Amino acid sequence: MKKSYIMTPGPVPISNEVLIEHGRPLMHHRSPEFSKIFAEVTDKLKKFMQTTNDVFILTSSGTGAMEAAVTNTFSKGDKVLVVNAGNFGERFKKISTTFGLNVISLDYEWGQSAIPSDIKKALDENPDIKGVMIQQSETSTGILNNIESVGKIVKNYPAILIVDAISGIGASEIKVDEWGLDIVCGGSQKAISAPTGIAFISVSRKAWEMIEKSDIPKFYFSLNAAKKYADKNPPQTPWTPGISIIVAMNKALDMFFEEGREKVYERHRVNALAVQKACEKLCLEMLVSDTASRGVSVTSIKVPEGIDGKLLTKTMRIKYGVTVAGGQGKLQGLIFRIGHLGYVGIFDVLVAIAALEFALKEQGWKFELGTGTTEVQKIFFENNYMSE
């Protein structure tokens, strides 16, 4: 018998309680029953995001929210600054160029976080920049950008700040209103620990002013249409939503608040620390060398010389039942990524590191079995992980 574990940065493990809600009999999306749930989830997402701004639910992956952020706010030819520190920074560039924007790319080595003063410099040198796009957690590398500092900078310029927080929000602190973030994108399949297929997006007053002037065509992802239906009594969506996913999200958000925001953040911090310290004990090198820049959603580890990275992840998945992620873009084959995001606890991490040890050992990597798992246990005990 082989059990399966998913240790990727999305999708993530889902609790039985959420899965039960996801399996409820389907209801009609215009029914009073669903309208009540939809309104509850919208309100809970505002609390989750720490905002009083409009929040809209889109039936799509997180990329749908990224596209909506671009197409609704800008006009063709507008100049935008894209902070590019990984594969999802590249995605913002692709979306922006697809819809005719003039992109200034602020490029960093993949594995390095953005420097806020570089953003200020770019805004000073290009006063006609209409928007700044950045990832909170760059899922392809595991870095965490200092969004609070970036928000303090951008709010003093005409430009709006668009944050892809899809793999970060709910695992790391982000305060939409307090930090002055104009548009923030999230997804159901990350820290919320719900099924895949829902994106959500918050929109500030400053962003609405740009939405009113935008000339880029949009239909399915029109935020004006979303707002028109959200303002109905009861609130609705313009198109048929992912009903079962939203029902599951309702329970998942309840579980987030029941555990407590700070406890959720601490759990992610300790899980990430345990994975990183265990890998270092196995003489593996982290992609993100600066510990202060490492996020808590996913850890990116360099594939060591002499090890076949694709075989490593394949062995972990097929032989030991633990699915981790490979590298993306130019990091494909050079790193593997262990997710510790969402409904993940001590024993999930222990199993993942044990599977990693077995897969490394099969390829001849020199270390003593149990070195990594022992470090995991040490980290958990040192951080009073089991004190509750």
Steps between C-alpha positions, in 0.01 A plus 500: 500500500620851415336818628523818295622837624498824303780736604487756223438877515154443355281314486538412866357240739135553595341406831222243520265769629553709186474197271164411656371850427632476145297181455167652604213468248519773240276804539401758240721806484200737508336326795463671841704218655802566281461879513534481878818292475641723228448811715659326799808397301542851360486650850742238634742569215501869594589403856757251370661770284466767771318742273181700466555527124277322251586131473384292204493125451600369156461145377853441372848419614702780657622603155146614424526755779838612365347550156200684649736731688671597173209518258267697727736774612715599204463631147699391197845657497506575873841469660523248784783381723520124550724369777639180352661264750370169370260315277193688624665835449550376145128419490408859588727611214332260256151609599593867475663473159213286371260786570718769347666657803845657497693289751804610696644186653690530827694176487666311784682171518252220566543439872555867588225720644415844367668810644231761578732793428541368143125539454512857630785579262306361204192704594708816535662442161168414332228729640254370239497146646135407559551184704748285690460121504673273747472161670469475876621140493676402176385139480765395250791591728367522855598863561280740696497863391467787747153610390449732796801710398397496134150612595634796696695609192239456228217671689687831454484472119210504252572134417295220653660201669389154387609210722488134406454355849369169370747272684576745780178632650383295794847360563685831534379834633344736249283795601328630189363825642774585747773444241317695227468213251271586209436159348580170668450158339446173684396142431295228667760225464775655711500598868119489522527125428194471278462330160648660190297725274423826683697824486418811699604860458477816710465843338575838661339837422821607327476195276133568424596842364722326245239235426260773392753614234622159377456425130632143490222260393373260768192287541518198732745675734324839499515645852229748408272206427609329822420815700162546333394152610671520840292809577174313442288390795587223554852520348572286195762433235451597135581149379445154645757467782683199639218424744650199677841666535347810658303282741826325594677836539237605751603216730872543429487869596315409820781259584760771433334738747438221754869413502585869522695715257818520709499126567461429131795728421709334771414152374617595152817657640595189695413261216718702263786520750485124559519423127785746441709387799445134416615552141807688617585207729483280191764730344252644250524863394204736512425708190429803721823557689374799698301351786312826553363476143374143530124461498299254704286355220761304307868417525710478183800266520777475244543159340852396604763394251469135412130482581229476233238753613218359289571148622513628857150650492367204300634253757348699786162505325476151353691288751436689823175682428628853568441754225733800497549755223782538251650823375319734262627700203876531496524311830347185356718204593721717721285513814218316670243664722344369822175671587397546864194707426147473628374192683849370581631392841790331673445149369455613140842665522655192659365275226620737227854517638509123553399445136764751390764309697401169339500648148838669553649182645390302195706733281809464720488830691725465804337556839372298796136400474289681757715814498225711347208356692689541828550867419129538426413363842757725663360812335144414599593443863721810519209709373246349741304376202307241701430721801129544431 
